Each structure stands twice: as structure tokens, then as C-alpha cells.
Amino acid sequence: MKKGSFVNDAKVMSKGQVTIPKDVRAALGVETGDRVTFIVDGTNVRVINSAEYALQQFQAAMKGKANKAGFISEEDVAEWITKSRRMDNK
């Protein structure tokens, strides 16, 4: 098992509910009220913080778009944001 990995289990209740163990919640960075996403691949299931999953999906969808738009550095992005805000405030 990889360093930082661990195994934990939980009981499935009559309505299909499972309490996510505290150490698993900590590893996922989820707290009360947060959402988790289940990614099913055959009989294997991954549980991921939904906000993290959404960010990963967005990054994958946007891959390569910044270069096409001429954003080469963080300064390019900051300059574009500044210009956009000035236009919005006119």
C-alpha cells in the first residue's frame, strides 16, 4: 500500500446510507454539508470531494484553451481580469 494510504470500512444501513468515517472525511477534505461524488468503474468506486471533482473536470475541459487565447503567464491573466473589470465599471 502506498504511503499515506489506509483502509477503512463502513456499514450500509437499511436505506443504503453509509457514514463516511472521520479519517476518510479528513482525507477528502469534506465537512458537514459538503458533497461527495462517486465515480463507478465496474465494481470499483472512488469517492471524491465534489468541489475537487468539478475543478478537475473544468481543468480538463479548458486544457490548451489559455494558450490559444494568448494567455502565456499569470500576468497575462491578471491583466485581462483588470481590463475586464474596468470595462464592467464604465
C-alpha positions as CSV (number, residue, x, y, z in Angstrom):
1,M,0.0,0.0,0.0
2,K,1.3,3.5,-0.9
3,K,2.5,5.8,1.9
4,G,-0.4,7.9,3.2
5,S,-2.9,5.2,2.1
6,F,-5.2,3.4,4.5
7,V,-8.2,1.1,4.6
8,N,-11.4,1.8,6.4
9,D,-14.9,0.3,6.2
10,A,-18.4,1.3,7.0
11,K,-21.7,-0.5,7.4
12,V,-24.5,0.0,4.8
13,M,-27.8,0.8,6.6
14,S,-31.3,-0.3,5.6
15,K,-31.8,2.8,3.4
16,G,-28.5,2.4,1.6
17,Q,-26.9,5.1,3.8
18,V,-23.2,5.0,4.9
19,T,-21.5,7.2,7.4
20,I,-18.1,8.3,5.9
21,P,-15.5,7.5,8.6
22,K,-13.8,10.6,10.2
23,D,-10.4,9.8,8.8
24,V,-11.8,9.4,5.3
25,R,-13.7,12.7,5.6
26,A,-10.4,14.3,6.7
27,A,-8.5,12.8,3.7
28,L,-11.2,14.1,1.3
29,G,-11.4,17.5,2.9
30,V,-15.1,17.3,3.4
31,E,-17.2,18.6,6.3
32,T,-20.8,18.6,7.3
33,G,-22.9,19.9,4.4
34,D,-20.3,19.2,1.7
35,R,-21.0,17.0,-1.2
36,V,-19.1,13.9,-2.4
37,T,-19.0,12.4,-5.9
38,F,-19.0,8.6,-6.5
39,I,-17.1,7.5,-9.6
40,V,-18.0,3.9,-10.5
41,D,-15.8,1.8,-12.7
42,G,-17.1,-1.7,-12.9
43,T,-17.1,-3.0,-9.3
44,N,-14.7,-0.3,-8.1
45,V,-15.9,3.0,-6.7
46,R,-13.9,6.1,-5.9
47,V,-15.2,8.8,-3.6
48,I,-14.0,12.3,-4.2
49,N,-14.8,15.8,-2.9
50,S,-17.4,17.1,-5.3
51,A,-15.8,20.6,-5.5
52,E,-12.4,19.0,-6.3
53,Y,-14.1,16.8,-9.0
54,A,-15.8,19.8,-10.6
55,L,-12.4,21.6,-10.7
56,Q,-10.7,18.6,-12.3
57,Q,-13.5,18.4,-14.9
58,F,-13.2,22.2,-15.6
59,Q,-9.4,22.0,-15.9
60,A,-9.7,19.1,-18.3
61,A,-12.2,20.9,-20.5
62,M,-10.1,24.0,-20.5
63,K,-6.8,22.3,-21.3
64,G,-5.0,24.2,-24.0
65,K,-7.5,27.0,-24.3
66,A,-5.4,29.5,-22.4
67,N,-2.5,29.2,-24.9
68,K,-5.0,29.6,-27.8
69,A,-6.3,32.8,-26.2
70,G,-2.8,34.2,-25.8
71,F,-2.5,33.7,-22.0
72,I,1.0,32.6,-21.6
73,S,1.7,33.7,-18.0
74,E,-0.3,34.5,-14.8
75,E,0.5,38.2,-15.6
76,D,-1.4,37.9,-18.9
77,V,-4.5,36.5,-17.0
78,A,-4.2,39.3,-14.3
79,E,-4.0,42.0,-17.0
80,W,-7.1,40.5,-18.7
81,I,-9.0,40.5,-15.5
82,T,-8.1,44.1,-14.7
83,K,-9.1,45.3,-18.2
84,S,-12.4,43.3,-17.9
85,R,-13.2,44.9,-14.5
86,R,-12.5,48.4,-15.9
87,M,-14.9,47.7,-18.8
88,D,-17.6,46.4,-16.4
89,N,-17.4,49.6,-14.2
90,K,-17.8,52.0,-17.1
